[in-house]
Structure formats: C-alpha cells, structure tokens
Amino acid sequence: MNDQVRIQLENVSYSYEDAPAPALSRASAVIREGEFVAVLGHNGSGKSTLAKLLNALYLPSEGKVVVCGYDTAREEFTWEIRRRAGMIFQNPDNQIVATVVKEDVAFGLENLGVPTDEMIPRVESALAAVHMSGYADSAPHMLSGGQKQRVAVAGILAMEPSVLIADEATAMLDPSGRQEVLSTVQALNRRKGITVVWITHFMEEAALADRILVVSDGVITADGTPREIFEDVEGMRNLHLDVPRMTSLAADLRKEGMPLRPGILTVEDLVKEVERLCPLKSGI
C-alpha cells in the first residue's frame, strides 16, 4: 500500500426520487492504493448506494466522487472509471452474459474494443489468477455459485482494473463458496496491489480488512481498523450490527471480570490472551 489516492468522496449525498431522506448524506472518505476496505451497515443503511456511486452507476446529488483521478460526474470519464473500478454484484447468475466461460470473461474487453490478439492472453491470465483456467470452455450454468463469482472477478481482472468493488458478493453463497471468492480477492489485493472495497454483512470477513467504514442511515459513522471498530461492541449493536464471535465472547468474559485486553478478533487472539492471564506452570 502507498499514499496514492484511488477513491475520494467529498461531502457526497445521494437521494432517490420521492424518498423521504437521502440514501447517503455528506459522506467523506479517502481510500488509498492497495487498501482492503470493508463497508458495514444494516439493510437500507446506504452501503449499496455508496458502491454504485464509486462505479459511476449513480452520480452524486451533491458533493464529488473521484475514482482513480476521474470525477464521476463527467460523462466523458464514465467508461474509463468502469474499466479502472470493476464491480461484483450479489447474485452471480445476474452477471453471466455468455454461454462459455472464456467468452464471458472476454465480454468487457470486447466492449472496450480490445484487439483479439491482445484479448486472448488477457482472458487466459485472468482465469489463471482466479484458478479457473480448467473451466475456460465450460458452460457457466454448470458452475457452483463460488465458481461463477470467480468468473465474474476474472472478467474484471481482464480489464486490468485498479479498484475492485464487491457489493455483498458472498451473500448468496454457501460457506465454501464465500471462502473461495474472499480468498481469491485477498490474494489479488496482496499480489497485484488491487484496491478492494468489500461491502459485506459477514463480520468475520470485515475483520480481515485493513480498514472498516460503518454506514448508518446514509451517514459514515465510523472509520478505523477492525480492532478499533469492533471493540465498541455496544456501539455496533446499537447500529443493529454484530461483531466477530470471538470479540463478542471476549466482551462477555470482561463483564464477568476477566481482564482481557482490547482488540480480540479471532480464536488465536483469545487463546493468546487467556494464556497471558493463565500461564501454564512448568512441569504440568
């Protein structure tokens, strides 16, 4: 990760027609190159609206959204923004447009007018990056949900993006499929430095991010590391959000008088704290 800004929101608001209140209100945030940022919020909080603003699917009612240096409000930049900031949606079946995997991955490149001799190696490289090379000639409808989402990721990778936006991309998958997709995106973030905006309602997924943005009633109410965000267990619950199971357990143990230090997210974190407080004596 470096200091180059990939996404900047400046006092951004967005309102749906006839809605009683803005879906997003005066939101400001900066996301830098190589960051993995999770976005949390209850249903209707505005997090999906935020995702669509980052991809220029929506334009702000007020304020400014800048993606990879391009102002989303300027129509001449729309295709460039969508090439640089690819988006994965919740339902994998809604993203498949071709009857063969490799043709589906090539779809975005065809729209961009990429020559065939350049398109083929880019499709092959993208499928290899998500470990789907062996399915290049397969019919997408024969794939599992997790595999379909990995094909969707490959289609974005083929366009060589700087940013990947996932709007509840694992919500409709079983635990195995969720792990497939999340592991793939994490690897791309680490190896290729792709900036990730990961919108989710799974707290254990958010705990793996570099930062978390919390959205409530259209307002970004918190911005911090997972340990900072989840340590406020009561505050998260007041927003109708959960915390990782080990964080919740640690909070309950503190109420019973166990002096656990803050910042517990995982089983390993909790075990280390218990060992610190109750060290095993030698010879036992």
Steps between C-alpha positions, in 0.01 A plus 500: 500500500621852425366854534345525154127575531273266305161617627398830651153600618445864590173579681309259278122474519259295290122502505254268330195656343212546748708356787437677833873522582830475310637149450845646564570829676818710497729198484873562490776240483835429338612154386860454394672269256528143625258538791240234579206695643186331630170686512242402763144612554155364572251445218406834349796678657631633168797268443376369162428856390859582593625211284307620195634852546856365491436334163318800346177298481354781711612863498499699824215743568755712684874486552766326294618144440847458346614152393857448381523872433174522300197699612200264463270795418679553168333278243808477279678309779229238564654214300847571631370492858318169443808349342716604794240424771339164435195389694374162621132479593315279745339247266756317283231387254418861415858566384536217248437620143653224284456124462872421532725611788782644288251695289344644814841615626566659161171690494631819662806501278282474191301802616825690539606404147811309609657318200463120495875434512517700826168373636589129500807520730317740733208258534739209562695699760181610678364145520835377632499771770169369640594132450235440233717420197368144488146632453569733205281299261233411757141619507458750787167349606687180591720682754444545873411842639855556622643405162262737323612785722863416424415519129347843568825604671696370198289713268596806703866402520520465123429873479806561723325704771652698784197455727263212567164577661305205641139572597400209729681268258488203739149552640334230286779243527547207734796513743729319255410738217546804725848382594589436132409853394642679804832313478526582129440871559741510796773341286444757223520778756829367640671391178382761252432791735141535381300729727193321638173643631325202660137559600381220725277403790735223612702634791775238470560620142520863611747404773751408228501849346756776552223747585127503557249770410171478689194648328178569691194677364702643214782633717854365536506475878838331554828445317777294658684172521298184574636492855394861558156457346405170659626587846191722537270200532205693643536774241486245218196332652327837531545530123338155458833349406682204647868448579724194442409212732829511688463875556154442644624217721788715627254778587286255697807370685600855595155554649568195718821660623763349270752780421542430130677767296310668214530407134400133501368388160595135454530173689878545496467846658283364779725201566805726531320722750385206710855358498632841608260510793525130591854386408567129525748412772804300400485132583121477461 
